[in-house]
Amino acid sequence: MEEPKRTALVGMDTAELIKFAGRIGAPAFRGKQLSEWIYRQGADGYDNMTNLPAEFRAKLEESCDLHPLTLVQRQDSVDGVTKLLLNTHDEQGIEAVLLDCEDRISSCISSQVGCAMKCEFCATGLGGYTRNLTVGEIVDQILQLQIATGKRADHVGFMGMGEPMHNLDAVLESLRIFNEELGIGYRRMHVSTVGIVPRIRELADAGLPIHLAISLHSPTDSVRTAIMPVNKKWPVREVIDAARYFVSKTGRKITFEYLMIDGINDTVEQAHRLGTLIKGMTALVTLIPFNWVDTARGFKKPSSDRIRRFRAELERMGVTVSQRKERGQGIDAACGQLRGKHVGRPIPVNARILNVV
């Protein structure tokens, strides 16, 4: 990755901002004020930091950037979903989403530029992998969402572009900043993975009371390998063993995300196998009807009846089941869809487009 020409303040915690203030000749309390403006007040520029001396603000303007990301495009749907396309310093596009729900303001953020997992159903995987995001680039997604919408996120999900377990150090540091600097409780943070077994165990050993979601999508190796190449390295049984380890270490319920694809993984037999596989585990299965992505496989969403019968079998076996509400249908809601429109073409900085559907 090409190093940025200027340091960005977002991504530094209060202690680091205090040290930074000292390096440019300011007293320690100026660093604390910076932290307050960045993380609690959501300042989008130095001019907004009204209790900082003009001389100090001029030094900041001269020596560093406030945000490492730049807003490129925004999409809004009528059901309260906002999706941002953001530019990194090296002109890579990443996506972040905010969902205004009845009882929460949830965010869905990215951990990488692209993804190397090559899942057959995922627009991000179709675009390939470029690099990991820095701590600042991860944290800034929340701040950019809050600035764009005027709403403060109280739930964070690493369910956007990339495989969080392949950038675990930066993800863990970002979780800490979300907690200590933005005041978001760990129990309101979610990390999703396709099943990187050693990193699931490492995350469990970190001892954070966060929520883990595993993209399972099939209880059988033959089907899962066909749609998720990662299964060749870590098959279903190893993923389930790692999930049990996470539950035993953290005491937290685990979520198995199950993307339902017509004629691929939506039979009652597969529901029965899934129920048998996770029997006795403190777990939730979240059914996700396929959100259309243009792939060579021509995947489709199952009928409502097939989804109903699949769910009924799981519930008959005593499995706790939820079904993800389909939102953002009028915009490029699936992970990677919005970025995919720009891959291979220059992304004009500040070329913001507002699509209200």
C-alpha positions, -999 to +999 in steps of 0.1 A: +000+000+000+012+035-008+017+054+024-004+085+029+014+118+024-002+132+056-011+117+089-048+113+097-060+120+133-090+096+131-078+062+144-057+077+171-071+072+206-070+099+233-036+089+246-021+091+211-038+124+204-023+138+236+012+127+224+005+142+190-005+175+204+027+176+224+048+169+192+034+201+176+040+222+207+005+221+224-003+212+260-017+178+268-053+190+273-055+200+237-052+164+227-081+155+250-101+183+234-092+169+199-105+135+210-138+150+222-143+168+189-135+138+168-152+110+186-180+126+207-188+157+188-183+143+153-165+173+139-160+172+101-134+199+100-110+219+122-131+251+119-158+234+139-135+230+169-144+263+183-126+260+217-093+254+201-070+284+195-067+295+159-029+290+160-034+253+171-060+247+144-037+262+118-009+238+129-033+209+126-044+220+091-008+223+080+005+190+094-023+164+092-057+154+078-087+149+101-103+120+082-085+093+062-116+087+040-135+109+016-172+106+007-177+098-030-213+086-033-243+083-011-275+062-016-306+063+006-336+040+005-370+048+018-368+022+045-340+040+064-309+025+048-280+048+039-250+034+020-218+053+014-190+048-011-158+061+005-124+068-010-091+059+007-060+080+003-048+056-025-082+060-043-096+026-033-134+024-029-150+009+002-185+007+015-203+015+048-240+012+056-262+027+083-296+012+091-321+032+111-341+005+130-369+009+155-347+001+185-312+009+173-290+027+148-269-001+133-238+002+111-222-023+087-186-015+080-158-030+059-124-044+071-107-048+037-106-033+002-123-061-016-121-097-003-100-128-012-126-154-002-143-156-036-176-167-023-198-174-054-227-153-042-209-122-031-203-090-052-173-081-031-156-115-038-162-110-075-142-078-073-111-094-058-088-084-030-066-053-028-055-047+008-064-045+045-078-013+059-060+006+086-075+012+120-082+048+110-100+037+078-121+013+098-130+038+125-137+066+100-165+047+084-186+051+115-177+088+117-185+094+080-219+076+084-227+098+114-216+130+097-236+121+065-268+112+083-267+132+116-275+099+134-252+083+160-246+046+155-250+025+187-244-009+171-214-019+149-212-049+126-181-060+107-203-074+080-193-053+050-165-057+025-137-081+034-129-110+058-124-094+093-104-124+105-077-117+079-073-082+094-079-092+130-053-069+147-068-038+131-103-050+138-095-056+175-080-022+179-110-006+161-133-024+185-114-009+214-117+026+200-154+021+193-158+012+230-135+036+247-138+067+224-173+064+209-189+048+239-204+018+221-207-013+243-188-044+233-221-064+235-234-042+207-205-051+183-207-080+158-179-096+138-188-118+109-165-144+093-167-171+066-150-195+091-113-188+095-109-214+122-076-204+139-087-167+141-121-177+156-102-193+184-078-163+187-108-140+189-123-162+216-091-160+236-091-122+233-119-123+259-141-095+245-179-099+250-187-093+214-210-111+191-197-135+165-215-144+133-203-173+111-214-174+075-222-211+072-247-213+043-247-251+042-243-280+067-226-302+042-191-300+028-201-307-008-225-278-010-205-254+011-173-260-009-192-254-042-202-219-031-175-210-005-139-221-015-127-215+021-145-248+030-117-267+013-093-255+040-116-255+070-145-278+064-179-276+082-169-298+112-138-277+120-159-245+118-185-259+141-158-270+166-143-235+166-178-221+171-183-243+202-149-232+215-160-195+211-192-201+230-174-220+258-147-192+262-170-162+260-204-174+272-219-156+242-245-169+219-232-174+183-251-166+151-249-188+120-258-168+090-275-189+063-279-173+029-308-191+012-303-198-025-330-214-045-323-251-053-288-250-037-291-250+001-328-246+008-342-281+012-359-295+043-332-322+044-305-296+047-324-278+074-325-311+093-288-316+089-281-281+101-302-286+132-284-319+140-250-302+134-255-274+160-276-294+185-269-284+221-251-251+211-262-217+223-269-204+189-291-185+166-297-193+129-304-162+108-320-169+074-310-145+047-330-147+014-305-142-015-302-105-025-297-105-062-261-102-075-251-107-111-230-139-110-222-165-135-241-190-114-275-173-118-285-177-082-321-168-072-340-162-040-361-192-029-399-190-028-416-179+004-429-215+008-394-230+006-381-206+031-411-213+054-406-250+053-369-247+059-375-226+089-403-248+102-379-278+103-353-260+123-379-248+148-393-283+151-358-294+161-356-267+188-333-243+169-338-206+175-343-190+141-347-154+128-351-141+093-333-110+082-356-083+070-350-073+034-340-037+034-324-013+009-339-030-021-340+002-041-303+008-038-271-013-043-276-029-010-257-061-013-221-059-001-198-048-029-225-038-054-220-001-052-182-003-053-184-028-082-199-001-104-167+019-100-140-008-102-117-002-131-129+034-135-117+065-117-138+075-087-141+113-087-135+128-053-166+144-038-187+133-068-216+127-045-248+113-059-279+111-038-303+084-049-336+085-030-358+055-038 
